[in-house]
Structures are given as structure tokens and as C-alpha cells.
Amino acid sequence: MIMNPAMQHKKLSDGGWARLSLLQQLGNVGSEVGRAVNAKTPEDKRLASYRALELLDLTIAGNSFKTKNGLREIARAREVLCDFLLGDNIYHSDGDSLERYFMNFAVAAQLNK
């Protein structure tokens, strides 16, 4: 079954995402990255990849960055993630390092509660 990736996080795109801190948002992206990296089937990988990218797009669109450099870093992370999950991996990324990058935000979000 092919699902429309734009519909995966409808509730979040209706404003719920903006209520989360940047750390929480990126930690949630990390969950989807982990699902994509550890997917058992190509279809599961594709769907998790689209969900991760959708969440990153919501983060970028929300513009909750304190600095221009923060926005640049998240946009670059999206580029690297696209390249790894859906592209030719020209940046020579690996799943473990991408999972660690995003999951560190989840840990930081928990520490900042």
C-alpha cells in the first residue's frame, strides 16, 4: 500500500508541532530516522524516511530558530538525511551516526524538562 507521506503527521502540521520545543521536534525526527535506518523492508524505510523529512520540513517552516546558523544546520541535516535515505549517499553518511545526531536532541529535551 502506498501512502501519501504528506498525510502522515496531519495533527502535527495543524499546529501541534509548533508547541514542541526545537529539542523535542528534533528528537521526534530522530525516532523516524531510527525507524528508517532499522526498517526491515524497503517500503518501511521509504515511509519512515518520508515521515522524518516531513517533520524536518515542519521544523524548518516553523522557524523557531534563534539564529540563522541554527536554520542552516537543520537544513544541512535534512540534505544529508535525504542523501543517505533516498539518494546516492555522496556524503558517505552511515545510519548509526545519523541516529546518534538526532537522538542527542531527544536526550537533551528530556534533560531540559
Jmol script that loads the backbone (N, CA, C; Angstrom):
load data "model"
ATOM      1  N   MET A   1       0.838  -1.180   0.000  1.00  0.00           N
ATOM      2  CA  MET A   1       0.000   0.000   0.000  1.00  0.00           C
ATOM      3  C   MET A   1       0.884   1.244   0.000  1.00  0.00           C
ATOM      4  N   ILE A   2       0.642   2.149  -0.911  1.00  0.00           N
ATOM      5  CA  ILE A   2       1.402   3.392  -0.980  1.00  0.00           C
ATOM      6  C   ILE A   2       0.598   4.473  -0.278  1.00  0.00           C
ATOM      7  N   MET A   3       1.206   5.083   0.707  1.00  0.00           N
ATOM      8  CA  MET A   3       0.531   6.128   1.479  1.00  0.00           C
ATOM      9  C   MET A   3       1.071   7.482   1.057  1.00  0.00           C
ATOM     10  N   ASN A   4       0.242   8.482   1.167  1.00  0.00           N
ATOM     11  CA  ASN A   4       0.670   9.845   0.882  1.00  0.00           C
ATOM     12  C   ASN A   4       1.493  10.333   2.067  1.00  0.00           C
ATOM     13  N   PRO A   5       2.804  10.540   1.897  1.00  0.00           N
ATOM     14  CA  PRO A   5       3.628  10.948   3.029  1.00  0.00           C
ATOM     15  C   PRO A   5       3.208  12.282   3.625  1.00  0.00           C
ATOM     16  N   ALA A   6       2.563  13.125   2.860  1.00  0.00           N
ATOM     17  CA  ALA A   6       2.140  14.426   3.377  1.00  0.00           C
ATOM     18  C   ALA A   6       1.059  14.283   4.430  1.00  0.00           C
ATOM     19  N   MET A   7       0.398  13.161   4.470  1.00  0.00           N
ATOM     20  CA  MET A   7      -0.706  12.961   5.408  1.00  0.00           C
ATOM     21  C   MET A   7      -0.264  12.259   6.693  1.00  0.00           C
ATOM     22  N   GLN A   8       0.983  11.930   6.831  1.00  0.00           N
ATOM     23  CA  GLN A   8       1.440  11.159   7.975  1.00  0.00           C
ATOM     24  C   GLN A   8       1.309  11.906   9.300  1.00  0.00           C
ATOM     25  N   HIS A   9       1.535  13.179   9.302  1.00  0.00           N
ATOM     26  CA  HIS A   9       1.536  13.946  10.549  1.00  0.00           C
ATOM     27  C   HIS A   9       0.541  15.106  10.481  1.00  0.00           C
ATOM     28  N   LYS A  10      -0.681  14.811  10.061  1.00  0.00           N
ATOM     29  CA  LYS A  10      -1.681  15.860   9.862  1.00  0.00           C
ATOM     30  C   LYS A  10      -1.931  16.653  11.147  1.00  0.00           C
ATOM     31  N   LYS A  11      -2.083  15.970  12.270  1.00  0.00           N
ATOM     32  CA  LYS A  11      -2.346  16.680  13.528  1.00  0.00           C
ATOM     33  C   LYS A  11      -1.188  17.601  13.901  1.00  0.00           C
ATOM     34  N   LEU A  12       0.011  17.140  13.661  1.00  0.00           N
ATOM     35  CA  LEU A  12       1.173  17.969  13.989  1.00  0.00           C
ATOM     36  C   LEU A  12       1.267  19.172  13.066  1.00  0.00           C
ATOM     37  N   SER A  13       0.928  18.974  11.797  1.00  0.00           N
ATOM     38  CA  SER A  13       1.017  20.090  10.854  1.00  0.00           C
ATOM     39  C   SER A  13      -0.066  21.129  11.110  1.00  0.00           C
ATOM     40  N   ASP A  14      -1.094  20.777  11.860  1.00  0.00           N
ATOM     41  CA  ASP A  14      -2.168  21.713  12.195  1.00  0.00           C
ATOM     42  C   ASP A  14      -1.832  22.573  13.408  1.00  0.00           C
ATOM     43  N   GLY A  15      -0.596  22.576  13.855  1.00  0.00           N
ATOM     44  CA  GLY A  15      -0.179  23.446  14.943  1.00  0.00           C
ATOM     45  C   GLY A  15       0.426  22.737  16.134  1.00  0.00           C
ATOM     46  N   GLY A  16       0.218  21.432  16.246  1.00  0.00           N
ATOM     47  CA  GLY A  16       0.768  20.692  17.373  1.00  0.00           C
ATOM     48  C   GLY A  16       2.285  20.680  17.391  1.00  0.00           C
ATOM     49  N   TRP A  17       2.869  20.657  16.224  1.00  0.00           N
ATOM     50  CA  TRP A  17       4.333  20.620  16.119  1.00  0.00           C
ATOM     51  C   TRP A  17       4.955  21.890  16.670  1.00  0.00           C
ATOM     52  N   ALA A  18       4.334  23.011  16.406  1.00  0.00           N
ATOM     53  CA  ALA A  18       4.878  24.305  16.838  1.00  0.00           C
ATOM     54  C   ALA A  18       4.884  24.438  18.359  1.00  0.00           C
ATOM     55  N   ARG A  19       4.056  23.670  19.035  1.00  0.00           N
ATOM     56  CA  ARG A  19       4.019  23.733  20.502  1.00  0.00           C
ATOM     57  C   ARG A  19       5.171  22.970  21.158  1.00  0.00           C
ATOM     58  N   LEU A  20       5.868  22.160  20.374  1.00  0.00           N
ATOM     59  CA  LEU A  20       7.017  21.424  20.907  1.00  0.00           C
ATOM     60  C   LEU A  20       8.265  22.302  20.826  1.00  0.00           C
ATOM     61  N   SER A  21       9.178  22.077  21.753  1.00  0.00           N
ATOM     62  CA  SER A  21      10.457  22.789  21.684  1.00  0.00           C
ATOM     63  C   SER A  21      11.260  22.262  20.496  1.00  0.00           C
ATOM     64  N   LEU A  22      12.256  23.014  20.092  1.00  0.00           N
ATOM     65  CA  LEU A  22      13.116  22.575  18.993  1.00  0.00           C
ATOM     66  C   LEU A  22      13.789  21.247  19.336  1.00  0.00           C
ATOM     67  N   LEU A  23      14.216  21.095  20.582  1.00  0.00           N
ATOM     68  CA  LEU A  23      14.830  19.831  21.002  1.00  0.00           C
ATOM     69  C   LEU A  23      13.847  18.675  20.877  1.00  0.00           C
ATOM     70  N   GLN A  24      12.599  18.890  21.293  1.00  0.00           N
ATOM     71  CA  GLN A  24      11.584  17.840  21.169  1.00  0.00           C
ATOM     72  C   GLN A  24      11.309  17.515  19.705  1.00  0.00           C
ATOM     73  N   GLN A  25      11.226  18.545  18.888  1.00  0.00           N
ATOM     74  CA  GLN A  25      10.984  18.315  17.462  1.00  0.00           C
ATOM     75  C   GLN A  25      12.082  17.452  16.855  1.00  0.00           C
ATOM     76  N   LEU A  26      13.322  17.818  17.097  1.00  0.00           N
ATOM     77  CA  LEU A  26      14.435  17.081  16.503  1.00  0.00           C
ATOM     78  C   LEU A  26      14.588  15.690  17.106  1.00  0.00           C
ATOM     79  N   GLY A  27      14.209  15.542  18.370  1.00  0.00           N
ATOM     80  CA  GLY A  27      14.186  14.209  18.974  1.00  0.00           C
ATOM     81  C   GLY A  27      13.160  13.315  18.302  1.00  0.00           C
ATOM     82  N   ASN A  28      12.010  13.872  17.964  1.00  0.00           N
ATOM     83  CA  ASN A  28      10.986  13.108  17.241  1.00  0.00           C
ATOM     84  C   ASN A  28      11.452  12.752  15.834  1.00  0.00           C
ATOM     85  N   VAL A  29      12.172  13.657  15.208  1.00  0.00           N
ATOM     86  CA  VAL A  29      12.762  13.337  13.905  1.00  0.00           C
ATOM     87  C   VAL A  29      13.687  12.132  14.076  1.00  0.00           C
ATOM     88  N   GLY A  30      14.447  12.131  15.160  1.00  0.00           N
ATOM     89  CA  GLY A  30      15.360  11.021  15.434  1.00  0.00           C
ATOM     90  C   GLY A  30      14.660   9.681  15.533  1.00  0.00           C
ATOM     91  N   SER A  31      13.456   9.670  16.079  1.00  0.00           N
ATOM     92  CA  SER A  31      12.691   8.418  16.149  1.00  0.00           C
ATOM     93  C   SER A  31      12.390   7.885  14.753  1.00  0.00           C
ATOM     94  N   GLU A  32      11.996   8.788  13.862  1.00  0.00           N
ATOM     95  CA  GLU A  32      11.697   8.372  12.488  1.00  0.00           C
ATOM     96  C   GLU A  32      12.972   7.969  11.748  1.00  0.00           C
ATOM     97  N   VAL A  33      14.065   8.667  12.016  1.00  0.00           N
ATOM     98  CA  VAL A  33      15.345   8.288  11.402  1.00  0.00           C
ATOM     99  C   VAL A  33      15.714   6.877  11.849  1.00  0.00           C
ATOM    100  N   GLY A  34      15.551   6.597  13.126  1.00  0.00           N
ATOM    101  CA  GLY A  34      15.831   5.249  13.632  1.00  0.00           C
ATOM    102  C   GLY A  34      14.963   4.199  12.960  1.00  0.00           C
ATOM    103  N   ARG A  35      13.694   4.511  12.762  1.00  0.00           N
ATOM    104  CA  ARG A  35      12.807   3.575  12.072  1.00  0.00           C
ATOM    105  C   ARG A  35      13.262   3.349  10.635  1.00  0.00           C
ATOM    106  N   ALA A  36      13.682   4.412   9.962  1.00  0.00           N
ATOM    107  CA  ALA A  36      14.132   4.285   8.573  1.00  0.00           C
ATOM    108  C   ALA A  36      15.418   3.467   8.495  1.00  0.00           C
ATOM    109  N   VAL A  37      16.350   3.760   9.371  1.00  0.00           N
ATOM    110  CA  VAL A  37      17.645   3.071   9.346  1.00  0.00           C
ATOM    111  C   VAL A  37      17.478   1.583   9.660  1.00  0.00           C
ATOM    112  N   ASN A  38      16.556   1.263  10.563  1.00  0.00           N
ATOM    113  CA  ASN A  38      16.377  -0.126  11.006  1.00  0.00           C
ATOM    114  C   ASN A  38      15.208  -0.840  10.340  1.00  0.00           C
ATOM    115  N   ALA A  39      14.650  -0.264   9.298  1.00  0.00           N
ATOM    116  CA  ALA A  39      13.484  -0.850   8.627  1.00  0.00           C
ATOM    117  C   ALA A  39      13.812  -2.227   8.053  1.00  0.00           C
ATOM    118  N   LYS A  40      12.836  -3.103   8.122  1.00  0.00           N
ATOM    119  CA  LYS A  40      13.001  -4.463   7.609  1.00  0.00           C
ATOM    120  C   LYS A  40      12.703  -4.565   6.117  1.00  0.00           C
ATOM    121  N   THR A  41      11.889  -3.644   5.598  1.00  0.00           N
ATOM    122  CA  THR A  41      11.516  -3.704   4.181  1.00  0.00           C
ATOM    123  C   THR A  41      11.801  -2.350   3.520  1.00  0.00           C
ATOM    124  N   PRO A  42      12.021  -2.346   2.229  1.00  0.00           N
ATOM    125  CA  PRO A  42      12.211  -1.073   1.522  1.00  0.00           C
ATOM    126  C   PRO A  42      11.014  -0.129   1.679  1.00  0.00           C
ATOM    127  N   GLU A  43       9.805  -0.675   1.713  1.00  0.00           N
ATOM    128  CA  GLU A  43       8.613   0.161   1.870  1.00  0.00           C
ATOM    129  C   GLU A  43       8.596   0.818   3.251  1.00  0.00           C
ATOM    130  N   ASP A  44       8.942   0.070   4.291  1.00  0.00           N
ATOM    131  CA  ASP A  44       9.001   0.647   5.633  1.00  0.00           C
ATOM    132  C   ASP A  44      10.065   1.740   5.705  1.00  0.00           C
ATOM    133  N   LYS A  45      11.199   1.501   5.051  1.00  0.00           N
ATOM    134  CA  LYS A  45      12.266   2.505   5.025  1.00  0.00           C
ATOM    135  C   LYS A  45      11.787   3.772   4.322  1.00  0.00           C
ATOM    136  N   ARG A  46      11.127   3.602   3.196  1.00  0.00           N
ATOM    137  CA  ARG A  46      10.640   4.743   2.425  1.00  0.00           C
ATOM    138  C   ARG A  46       9.646   5.563   3.238  1.00  0.00           C
ATOM    139  N   LEU A  47       8.693   4.890   3.869  1.00  0.00           N
ATOM    140  CA  LEU A  47       7.668   5.611   4.634  1.00  0.00           C
ATOM    141  C   LEU A  47       8.268   6.330   5.848  1.00  0.00           C
ATOM    142  N   ALA A  48       9.174   5.669   6.555  1.00  0.00           N
ATOM    143  CA  ALA A  48       9.821   6.310   7.701  1.00  0.00           C
ATOM    144  C   ALA A  48      10.684   7.484   7.238  1.00  0.00           C
ATOM    145  N   SER A  49      11.326   7.331   6.097  1.00  0.00           N
ATOM    146  CA  SER A  49      12.145   8.421   5.539  1.00  0.00           C
ATOM    147  C   SER A  49      11.267   9.625   5.249  1.00  0.00           C
ATOM    148  N   TYR A  50      10.130   9.394   4.616  1.00  0.00           N
ATOM    149  CA  TYR A  50       9.218  10.494   4.315  1.00  0.00           C
ATOM    150  C   TYR A  50       8.695  11.155   5.583  1.00  0.00           C
ATOM    151  N   ARG A  51       8.411  10.342   6.610  1.00  0.00           N
ATOM    152  CA  ARG A  51       7.929  10.928   7.869  1.00  0.00           C
ATOM    153  C   ARG A  51       9.009  11.789   8.508  1.00  0.00           C
ATOM    154  N   ALA A  52      10.250  11.307   8.508  1.00  0.00           N
ATOM    155  CA  ALA A  52      11.360  12.084   9.081  1.00  0.00           C
ATOM    156  C   ALA A  52      11.523  13.404   8.335  1.00  0.00           C
ATOM    157  N   LEU A  53      11.476  13.352   7.022  1.00  0.00           N
ATOM    158  CA  LEU A  53      11.633  14.566   6.222  1.00  0.00           C
ATOM    159  C   LEU A  53      10.457  15.518   6.406  1.00  0.00           C
ATOM    160  N   GLU A  54       9.264  14.962   6.552  1.00  0.00           N
ATOM    161  CA  GLU A  54       8.099  15.806   6.798  1.00  0.00           C
ATOM    162  C   GLU A  54       8.254  16.559   8.125  1.00  0.00           C
ATOM    163  N   LEU A  55       8.730  15.866   9.147  1.00  0.00           N
ATOM    164  CA  LEU A  55       8.925  16.520  10.441  1.00  0.00           C
ATOM    165  C   LEU A  55      10.014  17.586  10.360  1.00  0.00           C
ATOM    166  N   LEU A  56      11.070  17.307   9.636  1.00  0.00           N
ATOM    167  CA  LEU A  56      12.107  18.328   9.451  1.00  0.00           C
ATOM    168  C   LEU A  56      11.542  19.532   8.704  1.00  0.00           C
ATOM    169  N   ASP A  57      10.716  19.278   7.708  1.00  0.00           N
ATOM    170  CA  ASP A  57      10.101  20.383   6.963  1.00  0.00           C
ATOM    171  C   ASP A  57       9.200  21.218   7.869  1.00  0.00           C
ATOM    172  N   LEU A  58       8.456  20.562   8.755  1.00  0.00           N
ATOM    173  CA  LEU A  58       7.618  21.306   9.711  1.00  0.00           C
ATOM    174  C   LEU A  58       8.486  22.147  10.647  1.00  0.00           C
ATOM    175  N   THR A  59       9.624  21.592  11.047  1.00  0.00           N
ATOM    176  CA  THR A  59      10.547  22.320  11.914  1.00  0.00           C
ATOM    177  C   THR A  59      11.092  23.548  11.200  1.00  0.00           C
ATOM    178  N   ILE A  60      11.521  23.363   9.968  1.00  0.00           N
ATOM    179  CA  ILE A  60      12.070  24.474   9.190  1.00  0.00           C
ATOM    180  C   ILE A  60      10.996  25.523   8.939  1.00  0.00           C
ATOM    181  N   ALA A  61       9.797  25.085   8.595  1.00  0.00           N
ATOM    182  CA  ALA A  61       8.699  26.019   8.312  1.00  0.00           C
ATOM    183  C   ALA A  61       8.284  26.802   9.547  1.00  0.00           C
ATOM    184  N   GLY A  62       8.436  26.181  10.728  1.00  0.00           N
ATOM    185  CA  GLY A  62       8.053  26.840  11.970  1.00  0.00           C
ATOM    186  C   GLY A  62       8.999  27.953  12.362  1.00  0.00           C
ATOM    187  N   ASN A  63      10.201  27.926  11.796  1.00  0.00           N
ATOM    188  CA  ASN A  63      11.176  28.986  12.003  1.00  0.00           C
ATOM    189  C   ASN A  63      11.366  29.332  13.481  1.00  0.00           C
ATOM    190  N   SER A  64      11.547  28.301  14.301  1.00  0.00           N
ATOM    191  CA  SER A  64      11.731  28.519  15.733  1.00  0.00           C
ATOM    192  C   SER A  64      13.214  28.605  16.104  1.00  0.00           C
ATOM    193  N   PHE A  65      14.032  29.052  15.163  1.00  0.00           N
ATOM    194  CA  PHE A  65      15.471  29.109  15.382  1.00  0.00           C
ATOM    195  C   PHE A  65      15.870  30.461  15.955  1.00  0.00           C
ATOM    196  N   LYS A  66      16.796  30.416  16.869  1.00  0.00           N
ATOM    197  CA  LYS A  66      17.267  31.656  17.474  1.00  0.00           C
ATOM    198  C   LYS A  66      18.289  32.344  16.592  1.00  0.00           C
ATOM    199  N   THR A  67      18.948  31.572  15.740  1.00  0.00           N
ATOM    200  CA  THR A  67      19.976  32.144  14.874  1.00  0.00           C
ATOM    201  C   THR A  67      19.818  31.606  13.453  1.00  0.00           C
ATOM    202  N   LYS A  68      20.381  32.335  12.527  1.00  0.00           N
ATOM    203  CA  LYS A  68      20.397  31.882  11.144  1.00  0.00           C
ATOM    204  C   LYS A  68      21.225  30.604  11.016  1.00  0.00           C
ATOM    205  N   ASN A  69      22.247  30.470  11.844  1.00  0.00           N
ATOM    206  CA  ASN A  69      23.077  29.270  11.809  1.00  0.00           C
ATOM    207  C   ASN A  69      22.294  28.029  12.228  1.00  0.00           C
ATOM    208  N   GLY A  70      21.345  28.194  13.142  1.00  0.00           N
ATOM    209  CA  GLY A  70      20.513  27.062  13.542  1.00  0.00           C
ATOM    210  C   GLY A  70      19.672  26.557  12.389  1.00  0.00           C
ATOM    211  N   LEU A  71      19.084  27.472  11.658  1.00  0.00           N
ATOM    212  CA  LEU A  71      18.308  27.104  10.480  1.00  0.00           C
ATOM    213  C   LEU A  71      19.207  26.434   9.442  1.00  0.00           C
ATOM    214  N   ARG A  72      20.380  26.981   9.247  1.00  0.00           N
ATOM    215  CA  ARG A  72      21.324  26.411   8.276  1.00  0.00           C
ATOM    216  C   ARG A  72      21.706  24.983   8.670  1.00  0.00           C
ATOM    217  N   GLU A  73      21.929  24.745   9.962  1.00  0.00           N
ATOM    218  CA  GLU A  73      22.309  23.401  10.395  1.00  0.00           C
ATOM    219  C   GLU A  73      21.186  22.401  10.154  1.00  0.00           C
ATOM    220  N   ILE A  74      19.965  22.786  10.454  1.00  0.00           N
ATOM    221  CA  ILE A  74      18.842  21.871  10.262  1.00  0.00           C
ATOM    222  C   ILE A  74      18.611  21.620   8.771  1.00  0.00           C
ATOM    223  N   ALA A  75      18.746  22.641   7.960  1.00  0.00           N
ATOM    224  CA  ALA A  75      18.610  22.460   6.514  1.00  0.00           C
ATOM    225  C   ALA A  75      19.707  21.532   5.990  1.00  0.00           C
ATOM    226  N   ARG A  76      20.912  21.676   6.501  1.00  0.00           N
ATOM    227  CA  ARG A  76      22.004  20.788   6.087  1.00  0.00           C
ATOM    228  C   ARG A  76      21.755  19.369   6.577  1.00  0.00           C
ATOM    229  N   ALA A  77      21.257  19.216   7.786  1.00  0.00           N
ATOM    230  CA  ALA A  77      20.935  17.880   8.292  1.00  0.00           C
ATOM    231  C   ALA A  77      19.883  17.220   7.401  1.00  0.00           C
ATOM    232  N   ARG A  78      18.910  18.005   6.940  1.00  0.00           N
ATOM    233  CA  ARG A  78      17.884  17.471   6.036  1.00  0.00           C
ATOM    234  C   ARG A  78      18.518  17.015   4.731  1.00  0.00           C
ATOM    235  N   GLU A  79      19.443  17.803   4.217  1.00  0.00           N
ATOM    236  CA  GLU A  79      20.128  17.459   2.971  1.00  0.00           C
ATOM    237  C   GLU A  79      20.902  16.148   3.112  1.00  0.00           C
ATOM    238  N   VAL A  80      21.627  16.006   4.201  1.00  0.00           N
ATOM    239  CA  VAL A  80      22.410  14.797   4.435  1.00  0.00           C
ATOM    240  C   VAL A  80      21.483  13.600   4.621  1.00  0.00           C
ATOM    241  N   LEU A  81      20.391  13.803   5.348  1.00  0.00           N
ATOM    242  CA  LEU A  81      19.430  12.728   5.569  1.00  0.00           C
ATOM    243  C   LEU A  81      18.794  12.275   4.257  1.00  0.00           C
ATOM    244  N   CYS A  82      18.399  13.225   3.415  1.00  0.00           N
ATOM    245  CA  CYS A  82      17.851  12.886   2.086  1.00  0.00           C
ATOM    246  C   CYS A  82      18.861  12.071   1.284  1.00  0.00           C
ATOM    247  N   ASP A  83      20.094  12.535   1.298  1.00  0.00           N
ATOM    248  CA  ASP A  83      21.148  11.862   0.548  1.00  0.00           C
ATOM    249  C   ASP A  83      21.334  10.430   1.037  1.00  0.00           C
ATOM    250  N   PHE A  84      21.327  10.238   2.355  1.00  0.00           N
ATOM    251  CA  PHE A  84      21.551   8.902   2.905  1.00  0.00           C
ATOM    252  C   PHE A  84      20.358   7.982   2.670  1.00  0.00           C
ATOM    253  N   LEU A  85      19.162   8.466   2.983  1.00  0.00           N
ATOM    254  CA  LEU A  85      17.986   7.603   2.935  1.00  0.00           C
ATOM    255  C   LEU A  85      17.436   7.386   1.531  1.00  0.00           C
ATOM    256  N   LEU A  86      17.496   8.421   0.704  1.00  0.00           N
ATOM    257  CA  LEU A  86      16.818   8.349  -0.593  1.00  0.00           C
ATOM    258  C   LEU A  86      17.736   8.615  -1.783  1.00  0.00           C
ATOM    259  N   GLY A  87      18.962   9.035  -1.513  1.00  0.00           N
ATOM    260  CA  GLY A  87      19.864   9.417  -2.595  1.00  0.00           C
ATOM    261  C   GLY A  87      21.010   8.452  -2.785  1.00  0.00           C
ATOM    262  N   ASP A  88      22.115   8.981  -3.247  1.00  0.00           N
ATOM    263  CA  ASP A  88      23.299   8.172  -3.572  1.00  0.00           C
ATOM    264  C   ASP A  88      24.343   8.140  -2.457  1.00  0.00           C
ATOM    265  N   ASN A  89      24.049   8.765  -1.331  1.00  0.00           N
ATOM    266  CA  ASN A  89      24.959   8.827  -0.185  1.00  0.00           C
ATOM    267  C   ASN A  89      26.313   9.420  -0.573  1.00  0.00           C
ATOM    268  N   ILE A  90      26.267  10.555  -1.252  1.00  0.00           N
ATOM    269  CA  ILE A  90      27.517  11.211  -1.674  1.00  0.00           C
ATOM    270  C   ILE A  90      28.296  11.767  -0.482  1.00  0.00           C
ATOM    271  N   TYR A  91      27.610  11.966   0.649  1.00  0.00           N
ATOM    272  CA  TYR A  91      28.295  12.449   1.849  1.00  0.00           C
ATOM    273  C   TYR A  91      28.896  11.307   2.669  1.00  0.00           C
ATOM    274  N   HIS A  92      28.667  10.075   2.241  1.00  0.00           N
ATOM    275  CA  HIS A  92      29.206   8.888   2.909  1.00  0.00           C
ATOM    276  C   HIS A  92      28.760   8.806   4.369  1.00  0.00           C
ATOM    277  N   SER A  93      27.497   9.089   4.595  1.00  0.00           N
ATOM    278  CA  SER A  93      26.927   9.006   5.942  1.00  0.00           C
ATOM    279  C   SER A  93      26.654   7.551   6.295  1.00  0.00           C
ATOM    280  N   ASP A  94      26.437   7.324   7.572  1.00  0.00           N
ATOM    281  CA  ASP A  94      26.006   5.990   7.999  1.00  0.00           C
ATOM    282  C   ASP A  94      24.847   6.139   8.970  1.00  0.00           C
ATOM    283  N   GLY A  95      24.039   5.116   9.036  1.00  0.00           N
ATOM    284  CA  GLY A  95      22.833   5.146   9.850  1.00  0.00           C
ATOM    285  C   GLY A  95      23.092   5.400  11.321  1.00  0.00           C
ATOM    286  N   ASP A  96      24.135   4.791  11.845  1.00  0.00           N
ATOM    287  CA  ASP A  96      24.445   4.967  13.269  1.00  0.00           C
ATOM    288  C   ASP A  96      24.729   6.425  13.612  1.00  0.00           C
ATOM    289  N   SER A  97      25.525   7.100  12.791  1.00  0.00           N
ATOM    290  CA  SER A  97      25.864   8.488  13.103  1.00  0.00           C
ATOM    291  C   SER A  97      24.642   9.402  12.959  1.00  0.00           C
ATOM    292  N   LEU A  98      23.792   9.131  11.985  1.00  0.00           N
ATOM    293  CA  LEU A  98      22.578   9.944  11.834  1.00  0.00           C
ATOM    294  C   LEU A  98      21.621   9.727  13.003  1.00  0.00           C
ATOM    295  N   GLU A  99      21.472   8.478  13.420  1.00  0.00           N
ATOM    296  CA  GLU A  99      20.630   8.200  14.589  1.00  0.00           C
ATOM    297  C   GLU A  99      21.169   8.918  15.825  1.00  0.00           C
ATOM    298  N   ARG A 100      22.469   8.830  16.046  1.00  0.00           N
ATOM    299  CA  ARG A 100      23.077   9.491  17.213  1.00  0.00           C
ATOM    300  C   ARG A 100      22.868  10.996  17.159  1.00  0.00           C
ATOM    301  N   TYR A 101      23.073  11.592  15.993  1.00  0.00           N
ATOM    302  CA  TYR A 101      22.908  13.046  15.846  1.00  0.00           C
ATOM    303  C   TYR A 101      21.516  13.467  16.304  1.00  0.00           C
ATOM    304  N   PHE A 102      20.491  12.823  15.767  1.00  0.00           N
ATOM    305  CA  PHE A 102      19.133  13.243  16.093  1.00  0.00           C
ATOM    306  C   PHE A 102      18.697  12.802  17.487  1.00  0.00           C
ATOM    307  N   MET A 103      19.127  11.642  17.937  1.00  0.00           N
ATOM    308  CA  MET A 103      18.692  11.171  19.246  1.00  0.00           C
ATOM    309  C   MET A 103      19.329  11.971  20.378  1.00  0.00           C
ATOM    310  N   ASN A 104      20.448  12.621  20.125  1.00  0.00           N
ATOM    311  CA  ASN A 104      21.014  13.508  21.140  1.00  0.00           C
ATOM    312  C   ASN A 104      20.054  14.649  21.470  1.00  0.00           C
ATOM    313  N   PHE A 105      19.264  15.069  20.502  1.00  0.00           N
ATOM    314  CA  PHE A 105      18.261  16.100  20.767  1.00  0.00           C
ATOM    315  C   PHE A 105      17.168  15.566  21.690  1.00  0.00           C
ATOM    316  N   ALA A 106      16.795  14.307  21.516  1.00  0.00           N
ATOM    317  CA  ALA A 106      15.784  13.705  22.387  1.00  0.00           C
ATOM    318  C   ALA A 106      16.291  13.644  23.827  1.00  0.00           C
ATOM    319  N   VAL A 107      17.544  13.279  23.993  1.00  0.00           N
ATOM    320  CA  VAL A 107      18.145  13.227  25.332  1.00  0.00           C
ATOM    321  C   VAL A 107      18.172  14.630  25.940  1.00  0.00           C
ATOM    322  N   ALA A 108      18.599  15.604  25.156  1.00  0.00           N
ATOM    323  CA  ALA A 108      18.645  16.988  25.644  1.00  0.00           C
ATOM    324  C   ALA A 108      17.249  17.501  26.010  1.00  0.00           C
ATOM    325  N   ALA A 109      16.244  17.111  25.234  1.00  0.00           N
ATOM    326  CA  ALA A 109      14.865  17.535  25.538  1.00  0.00           C
ATOM    327  C   ALA A 109      14.428  16.960  26.882  1.00  0.00           C
ATOM    328  N   GLN A 110      14.775  15.717  27.154  1.00  0.00           N
ATOM    329  CA  GLN A 110      14.410  15.091  28.423  1.00  0.00           C
ATOM    330  C   GLN A 110      15.128  15.773  29.595  1.00  0.00           C
ATOM    331  N   LEU A 111      16.374  16.174  29.388  1.00  0.00           N
ATOM    332  CA  LEU A 111      17.139  16.834  30.442  1.00  0.00           C
ATOM    333  C   LEU A 111      16.641  18.248  30.715  1.00  0.00           C
ATOM    334  N   ASN A 112      16.010  18.870  29.718  1.00  0.00           N
ATOM    335  CA  ASN A 112      15.522  20.245  29.860  1.00  0.00           C
ATOM    336  C   ASN A 112      14.084  20.347  30.315  1.00  0.00           C
ATOM    337  N   LYS A 113      13.495  19.247  30.729  1.00  0.00           N
ATOM    338  CA  LYS A 113      12.086  19.290  31.194  1.00  0.00           C
ATOM    339  C   LYS A 113      11.970  20.010  32.499  1.00  0.00           C
TER     340      LYS A 113
END
end "model"
wireframe off; spacefill off
backbone 0.3
color backbone group
